[in-house]
Amino acid sequence: MPQSRFIHSRAHYSVVLKGVIIKAMSIEPKQKKQSLLSRWFSDVIFRRVFKNAGFLLSGKTATGVLGLAYLSLAAHGLGVEQFGILVLVQTYVQVIVGITTFHSWQVVIRYGADCLEADDTPGFQTLISFTTVLDVGGVIVGATLAWFAAPLVGPYVGWDGTVIAYAQPYSLMILFTIVATPTGLLRLYDRFDILAWQVTITPALRLTGVTIAVMLEAQLWAYLLAWFIASVIGGLTLVLLGWREGVKQGRLTTMRWSLQGVTQKYAGIWGFCLASNFHSSLQMVTGHMSTFLVGVVATPAAAGLFKVAREVATALTKPAELLTQSIYPEFARLGAKNEWQAFGGLIRRAALLAGGAGVAILVVMSLIGEPFLGVFFGADFVPIYATLVLLVAAASITIAGFAFDPALYAMGRPGIPLRVNAFVVLLVYVPLLVLLTQMYGPVGAGIAMLISASLIVGTVGLWTRSELRRRV
């Protein structure tokens, strides 16, 4: 081989070898350093879900702190017995709201996403007219029912004539809970930043009112008045903000109030409404109704103790609800485009991250639960520690499966979580709640919650996987 050719060949292979070495040393390690989380968050939709959840979390963190603060003050100001009565009056109204009002924000997102994709403004206005009628009708029925049912329900939960006289006007607060459609508008348009600060209004005003009541050493009526005023102002503010956003986006500028052809245009909308509302009502049973049933089966004081444990657990696990609210619009958009591979990937990533967060929350609360209760609520509330751990464990399981329900709703299968929840709540949870509360008090209610959460999440998860496989 000629010398010049040999030198050229050697130089060529030297360059190639150097390139391989550089590639092995620089490029490949960088790819290895890219963690699983970084690859997940490189997905635009996944980032948007957590960005929107982050907006909500910022507001809900403040809400949780404010909520625990006004509950702590009320517990110290009223004592266990009167605090339990306060909790039962508030829970009574929340149960009526959950039963009678439609959760029409789910309808706004489910069908509104299709309207926006098709640029169908008249159809969108018809949809909003429909959901608004549902909202108004629901609050009127709810307020009426709550007013006249109070004298019938009161004796079963230890209310005397004075408390019933307080509960009836307090029930009129239901008239100001016409917030479902405005909430749906804000979520549909990704205005989670507005929702983040709006949710702080009610608890901030409640804290102010309860602080005044404690300073004046006021009676029960003052605490109820503070909660009533705060709820009214918070509800009206949300209505104003939601409708303003709809007008700003140009869809509701010249609103045409008409229900003509709504059932023909949106096939299955009544079934979707009824299914989603019944499903939400069943979820309410495992929440607010639990506190109320503890008051019926045990005492108002036991209901007050259970309420504290439930509120602390809810505050710690609130990210699950926030992620559900932020991920549903993304599922609706992916479903409208038939992008089922991305749909399934979003479910898997969300479940793994949320499940890890739930376990971390459970470990922390197991370690600090007792001193936390003693400091914030007093020595009388420390015995609720075991119930608190059980409720946090149940909520952690719910966190891990937070994506299943909105995924099934976006796939147009709301009946699946409805049937699962109906079966577990009515045939498992409620009987266990009554039986175990009679046997073990609030701890029994916590055990019932843990068992039902495990059954619901496991079963709905299997259904979600099956439905997604059919579409993929």
C-alpha positions as MATLAB code, in Angstrom:
seq = 'MPQSRFIHSRAHYSVVLKGVIIKAMSIEPKQKKQSLLSRWFSDVIFRRVFKNAGFLLSGKTATGVLGLAYLSLAAHGLGVEQFGILVLVQTYVQVIVGITTFHSWQVVIRYGADCLEADDTPGFQTLISFTTVLDVGGVIVGATLAWFAAPLVGPYVGWDGTVIAYAQPYSLMILFTIVATPTGLLRLYDRFDILAWQVTITPALRLTGVTIAVMLEAQLWAYLLAWFIASVIGGLTLVLLGWREGVKQGRLTTMRWSLQGVTQKYAGIWGFCLASNFHSSLQMVTGHMSTFLVGVVATPAAAGLFKVAREVATALTKPAELLTQSIYPEFARLGAKNEWQAFGGLIRRAALLAGGAGVAILVVMSLIGEPFLGVFFGADFVPIYATLVLLVAAASITIAGFAFDPALYAMGRPGIPLRVNAFVVLLVYVPLLVLLTQMYGPVGAGIAMLISASLIVGTVGLWTRSELRRRV';
ca = [
       0.000    0.000    0.000;
       1.420    3.474   -0.877;
       2.521    5.585    2.022;
       0.111    8.422    1.225;
      -2.815    6.013    0.979;
      -1.830    4.352    4.231;
      -1.669    7.692    6.005;
      -5.022    8.716    4.520;
      -6.635    5.414    5.589;
      -5.193    5.637    9.078;
      -6.395    9.220    9.373;
      -9.828    8.175    8.160;
     -10.211    5.383   10.729;
      -8.800    7.634   13.402;
     -11.532   10.150   12.694;
     -14.181    7.438   12.674;
     -12.891    5.935   15.933;
     -12.762    9.349   17.523;
     -16.356    9.976   16.452;
     -17.479    6.694   17.979;
     -15.680    7.472   21.234;
     -17.154   10.980   21.380;
     -20.607    9.593   20.677;
     -20.229    6.963   23.381;
     -18.910    9.442   25.911;
     -21.173   12.387   25.260;
     -24.413   11.527   23.548;
     -25.264    8.190   25.093;
     -24.675    9.253   28.697;
     -26.931   12.237   28.135;
     -29.661    9.926   26.937;
     -29.143    7.696   29.946;
     -29.251   10.668   32.268;
     -32.693   11.569   30.965;
     -34.927   10.172   33.667;
     -38.319    8.584   33.246;
     -39.955   11.675   34.748;
     -38.197   14.020   32.328;
     -39.395   11.936   29.363;
     -42.943   12.001   30.725;
     -42.930   15.742   31.245;
     -41.578   16.313   27.734;
     -45.122   15.456   26.621;
     -47.081   18.690   26.062;
     -50.407   17.304   27.286;
     -48.898   15.773   30.433;
     -47.182   19.072   31.239;
     -50.421   20.974   30.715;
     -52.327   18.627   33.038;
     -49.871   19.240   35.855;
     -49.593   22.945   35.088;
     -53.350   23.316   35.420;
     -53.341   21.115   38.514;
     -50.558   23.321   39.851;
     -52.751   26.392   39.431;
     -55.537   24.657   41.321;
     -53.150   23.313   43.926;
     -51.861   26.782   44.700;
     -55.412   27.872   45.425;
     -56.422   24.657   47.157;
     -53.334   24.733   49.354;
     -54.421   28.112   50.604;
     -57.985   26.812   50.859;
     -56.864   23.802   52.871;
     -54.851   25.916   55.298;
     -57.693   28.400   55.707;
     -60.219   25.572   56.101;
     -58.233   23.863   58.827;
     -57.763   27.233   60.510;
     -61.469   28.083   60.719;
     -62.342   24.523   61.759;
     -59.700   24.700   64.473;
     -61.043   28.027   65.756;
     -64.622   26.769   65.658;
     -63.671   23.602   67.552;
     -61.954   25.633   70.271;
     -64.731   28.235   70.394;
     -67.704   25.848   70.521;
     -66.403   22.666   72.142;
     -66.856   19.135   70.830;
     -70.655   18.912   71.241;
     -71.618   22.274   69.706;
     -68.946   21.868   67.033;
     -70.557   18.543   66.096;
     -73.936   20.252   65.689;
     -72.371   22.954   63.520;
     -70.795   20.263   61.353;
     -74.079   18.377   61.017;
     -76.017   21.475   59.911;
     -73.418   22.263   57.272;
     -73.208   18.631   56.167;
     -77.000   18.403   55.923;
     -77.034   21.250   53.402;
     -74.101   19.789   51.445;
     -75.850   16.426   51.201;
     -78.987   18.089   49.799;
     -76.847   20.004   47.297;
     -75.158   16.790   46.192;
     -78.467   14.981   45.711;
     -80.517   17.666   43.965;
     -78.088   19.723   41.887;
     -76.629   18.569   38.575;
     -72.872   18.404   38.142;
     -73.288   19.943   34.719;
     -69.660   21.072   34.405;
     -68.954   17.530   33.177;
     -71.570   17.968   30.440;
     -70.054   21.334   29.436;
     -66.632   19.742   28.999;
     -67.802   16.485   27.411;
     -69.936   18.094   24.675;
     -68.399   21.563   24.700;
     -65.038   20.170   23.540;
     -66.744   18.780   20.432;
     -68.403   22.159   19.750;
     -65.107   24.023   20.028;
     -63.377   21.469   17.777;
     -66.103   22.000   15.146;
     -66.267   25.798   15.727;
     -70.010   25.438   16.387;
     -71.009   28.549   18.375;
     -74.834   28.113   18.055;
     -74.530   24.518   19.247;
     -72.334   25.628   22.126;
     -74.907   28.232   23.207;
     -77.670   25.615   23.103;
     -75.537   23.392   25.312;
     -74.906   26.200   27.824;
     -78.631   27.049   27.861;
     -79.384   23.423   28.700;
     -76.863   23.156   31.543;
     -77.929   26.513   33.001;
     -81.551   25.365   33.171;
     -80.365   22.234   34.986;
     -78.364   24.356   37.456;
     -81.218   26.736   38.264;
     -83.814   23.981   38.563;
     -81.537   21.954   40.832;
     -80.885   24.729   43.343;
     -84.576   25.627   43.588;
     -85.526   22.009   44.282;
     -82.636   21.645   46.713;
     -83.405   24.757   48.769;
     -87.095   23.827   48.994;
     -86.341   20.266   50.058;
     -83.763   21.331   52.645;
     -86.126   23.862   54.253;
     -89.046   21.463   54.694;
     -86.986   18.366   55.536;
     -85.069   19.985   58.413;
     -87.841   19.442   61.047;
     -88.110   15.798   59.959;
     -84.380   15.059   59.966;
     -83.396   17.139   62.995;
     -84.578   14.793   65.787;
     -82.492   11.920   64.378;
     -79.245   13.887   64.736;
     -79.869   15.581   68.067;
     -81.215   18.940   66.875;
     -83.616   20.770   69.121;
     -86.121   23.384   67.934;
     -83.521   26.160   68.048;
     -81.052   24.308   65.840;
     -83.812   23.449   63.355;
     -84.744   27.136   63.246;
     -81.100   27.883   62.371;
     -80.852   25.105   59.773;
     -83.833   26.252   57.716;
     -82.597   29.739   56.738;
     -79.077   28.331   56.387;
     -80.509   26.015   53.718;
     -81.204   29.024   51.473;
     -77.472   29.035   50.793;
     -78.249   26.333   48.222;
     -79.763   28.984   45.940;
     -76.274   30.424   45.427;
     -74.633   27.165   44.365;
     -75.461   27.607   40.657;
     -71.770   27.293   39.858;
     -71.555   24.111   37.758;
     -71.849   25.695   34.293;
     -69.476   28.611   35.080;
     -66.986   26.095   36.474;
     -67.243   24.027   33.295;
     -66.595   27.109   31.152;
     -63.436   27.995   33.069;
     -62.100   24.425   32.892;
     -62.966   24.059   29.218;
     -61.015   27.209   28.389;
     -58.048   26.209   30.592;
     -58.620   29.118   32.978;
     -57.449   27.149   35.982;
     -55.537   30.232   37.071;
     -58.858   31.961   37.777;
     -60.184   28.947   39.665;
     -56.974   28.898   41.711;
     -57.644   32.208   43.421;
     -61.439   32.074   43.336;
     -61.557   29.019   45.601;
     -59.817   30.962   48.368;
     -62.640   33.497   48.715;
     -65.102   31.354   50.692;
     -62.630   29.900   53.237;
     -60.947   33.270   53.737;
     -64.294   34.891   54.530;
     -65.264   31.964   56.768;
     -62.038   32.329   58.706;
     -62.708   36.045   59.165;
     -66.254   35.421   60.352;
     -65.302   32.582   62.706;
     -62.491   34.687   64.177;
     -64.979   37.439   64.977;
     -67.398   34.900   66.485;
     -64.659   33.477   68.725;
     -63.545   36.927   69.862;
     -67.134   37.861   70.751;
     -67.712   34.443   72.398;
     -70.769   34.123   70.171;
     -73.232   31.263   70.008;
     -73.794   28.704   67.253;
     -75.906   31.039   65.090;
     -72.957   33.406   64.568;
     -70.782   30.628   63.133;
     -73.567   29.567   60.786;
     -74.075   33.170   59.678;
     -70.361   33.518   58.917;
     -70.378   30.346   56.818;
     -73.559   31.414   55.020;
     -72.258   34.853   53.993;
     -68.923   33.424   52.857;
     -70.614   30.767   50.689;
     -72.945   33.276   49.045;
     -70.125   35.663   48.112;
     -67.887   32.853   46.858;
     -70.666   31.316   44.740;
     -71.711   34.586   43.110;
     -68.097   35.437   42.321;
     -67.603   32.125   40.512;
     -70.779   32.672   38.463;
     -69.558   36.119   37.395;
     -66.066   34.899   36.468;
     -67.290   31.902   34.472;
     -69.780   33.819   32.381;
     -67.300   36.642   31.821;
     -64.811   34.137   30.387;
     -67.453   32.710   28.049;
     -68.179   36.198   26.722;
     -64.475   37.012   26.454;
     -63.880   33.921   24.296;
     -66.597   35.123   21.897;
     -68.899   32.112   22.333;
     -71.492   33.786   24.565;
     -71.296   37.380   23.293;
     -74.726   37.333   21.692;
     -76.238   34.547   23.747;
     -79.177   32.744   22.169;
     -81.204   31.137   24.944;
     -82.761   28.140   23.301;
     -83.157   24.464   24.084;
     -84.501   23.577   20.655;
     -82.966   20.408   19.272;
     -80.579   19.866   22.185;
     -81.419   16.185   22.612;
     -81.197   15.551   18.854;
     -77.863   17.333   18.476;
     -76.292   15.789   21.561;
     -77.367   12.174   21.462;
     -77.410   10.606   24.883;
     -77.019   13.891   26.760;
     -79.824   13.103   29.229;
     -78.325    9.720   29.983;
     -74.914   11.316   30.446;
     -76.365   13.983   32.767;
     -78.241   11.500   34.912;
     -75.338    9.066   35.048;
     -72.760   11.718   35.961;
     -75.072   13.263   38.547;
     -75.894    9.935   40.174;
     -72.205    9.018   40.149;
     -71.277   12.300   41.841;
     -74.084   11.779   44.355;
     -72.658    8.367   45.217;
     -69.243    9.918   45.742;
     -70.935   12.443   48.012;
     -72.266    9.543   50.103;
     -68.701    8.487   50.865;
     -67.902   12.086   51.776;
     -70.461   14.387   53.348;
     -73.074   11.708   53.918;
     -70.558    9.699   55.935;
     -70.308   12.472   58.498;
     -74.077   12.761   58.641;
     -74.574    9.021   59.087;
     -72.008    8.958   61.882;
     -74.117   11.625   63.594;
     -77.261    9.530   63.130;
     -75.726    6.231   64.265;
     -73.570    7.670   67.063;
     -73.698   11.258   68.424;
     -73.153   14.827   67.176;
     -69.817   14.804   69.033;
     -68.730   11.680   67.121;
     -69.773   13.375   63.876;
     -67.646   16.381   64.797;
     -64.635   14.157   65.454;
     -65.134   12.286   62.185;
     -65.521   15.576   60.315;
     -62.137   16.779   61.572;
     -60.433   13.533   60.488;
     -62.129   13.659   57.090;
     -61.260   17.308   56.494;
     -57.605   16.765   57.378;
     -57.439   13.721   55.099;
     -59.181   15.632   52.321;
     -56.807   18.586   52.663;
     -53.786   16.292   52.435;
     -55.099   14.387   49.415;
     -56.687   17.302   47.554;
     -54.233   16.997   44.635;
     -56.161   13.922   43.435;
     -59.338   15.958   42.950;
     -57.356   18.763   41.333;
     -55.673   16.394   38.899;
     -59.077   14.909   38.032;
     -60.394   18.369   37.206;
     -57.366   19.289   35.090;
     -56.991   15.953   33.256;
     -60.629   15.571   32.159;
     -60.478   18.311   29.481;
     -57.307   16.679   28.095;
     -59.004   13.282   27.890;
     -61.977   14.937   26.171;
     -59.702   16.528   23.537;
     -57.746   13.316   22.895;
     -60.974   11.335   22.648;
     -62.455   13.831   20.172;
     -59.373   13.257   17.953;
     -59.302    9.453   18.472;
     -55.723    9.609   19.773;
     -56.077    6.524   21.954;
     -52.381    5.659   22.256;
     -51.682    9.033   23.834;
     -54.837    8.606   25.899;
     -53.529    5.368   27.439;
     -50.077    6.787   28.030;
     -51.570    9.700   29.935;
     -53.490    7.305   32.205;
     -50.405    5.213   33.033;
     -48.162    8.165   33.818;
     -50.769    9.870   35.948;
     -51.475    6.716   37.966;
     -47.811    6.041   38.783;
     -47.045    9.588   39.861;
     -50.230   10.048   41.868;
     -49.866    6.659   43.560;
     -46.357    7.526   44.731;
     -47.595   10.830   46.114;
     -50.400    9.073   47.986;
     -47.994    6.671   49.698;
     -45.757    9.567   50.754;
     -48.721   11.433   52.258;
     -49.804    8.344   54.201;
     -46.326    7.847   55.692;
     -46.073   11.477   56.789;
     -49.509   11.510   58.406;
     -48.811    8.243   60.227;
     -45.804    9.912   61.829;
     -47.196   13.332   62.745;
     -50.949   12.752   63.018;
     -51.300   12.720   66.809;
     -49.302   15.874   67.602;
     -51.002   17.629   64.675;
     -54.475   16.944   66.063;
     -53.433   17.965   69.567;
     -51.939   21.281   68.478;
     -54.623   22.391   66.018;
     -57.797   20.998   67.532;
     -57.050   20.228   71.172;
     -56.658   17.155   73.353;
     -60.311   16.147   72.864;
     -59.609   15.430   69.188;
     -56.444   13.296   69.581;
     -58.463   10.022   69.885;
     -59.492   10.472   66.250;
     -55.900    9.701   65.124;
     -56.602    6.081   64.095;
     -59.597    7.211   62.026;
     -57.443    9.883   60.379;
     -54.831    7.320   59.272;
     -57.543    5.047   57.850;
     -59.118    7.915   55.909;
     -55.745    9.028   54.530;
     -55.043    5.435   53.441;
     -58.408    5.316   51.643;
     -57.759    8.673   50.012;
     -54.279    7.542   48.909;
     -55.840    4.619   47.042;
     -58.288    7.036   45.424;
     -55.363    9.262   44.404;
     -53.699    6.383   42.558;
     -56.841    5.814   40.475;
     -57.831    9.424   39.960;
     -57.556    9.203   36.149;
     -59.959    6.276   35.685;
     -63.274    8.091   36.093;
     -62.486   11.070   33.811;
     -61.031    8.681   31.230;
     -64.253    6.664   31.112;
     -66.328    9.866   30.937;
     -64.243   11.095   28.013;
     -64.733    7.712   26.277;
     -68.476    8.207   26.638;
     -68.861    5.420   29.200;
     -70.067    7.188   32.382;
     -72.268    4.214   33.172;
     -69.286    2.061   34.139;
     -68.047    4.081   37.147;
     -71.687    4.721   37.982;
     -72.499    1.014   38.230;
     -69.332    0.222   40.155;
     -69.858    3.062   42.624;
     -73.539    2.235   43.038;
     -72.803   -1.390   43.818;
     -69.944   -0.712   46.249;
     -71.448    2.320   47.989;
     -74.982    1.005   48.429;
     -74.263   -2.680   49.013;
     -70.870   -2.539   50.743;
     -69.998    0.883   52.111;
     -73.268    2.036   53.685;
     -74.004   -1.293   55.446;
     -70.413   -1.493   56.704;
     -70.513    2.152   57.794;
     -73.614    1.637   59.919;
     -72.464   -1.698   61.342;
     -68.853   -0.774   62.086;
     -69.729    2.680   63.455;
     -72.096    1.057   65.932;
     -69.317   -1.329   66.958;
     -66.222    0.894   66.913;
     -67.393    4.498   66.542;
     -65.565    6.771   64.057;
     -62.809    4.154   63.607;
     -65.418    1.816   62.128;
     -66.397    4.499   59.630;
     -62.741    4.769   58.606;
     -62.491    1.013   58.044;
     -65.610    1.088   55.866;
     -64.139    3.919   53.802;
     -60.863    2.055   53.247;
     -62.598   -1.139   52.089;
     -64.917    0.687   49.674;
     -62.093    2.809   48.179;
     -60.056   -0.327   47.445;
     -62.976   -2.063   45.739;
     -63.978    0.969   43.650;
     -60.507    1.878   42.375;
     -59.563   -1.720   41.575;
     -62.761   -2.482   39.674;
     -62.936    0.813   37.755;
     -59.272    0.437   36.836;
     -59.914   -2.946   35.214;
     -62.886   -1.552   33.273;
     -60.825    1.415   32.070;
     -58.126   -0.896   30.767;
     -60.688   -3.013   28.937;
     -62.413   -0.044   27.289;
     -59.127    1.490   26.188;
     -57.902   -1.781   24.657;
     -61.039   -1.937   22.510;
     -60.297    1.489   21.068;
     -56.557    1.045   20.631;
];
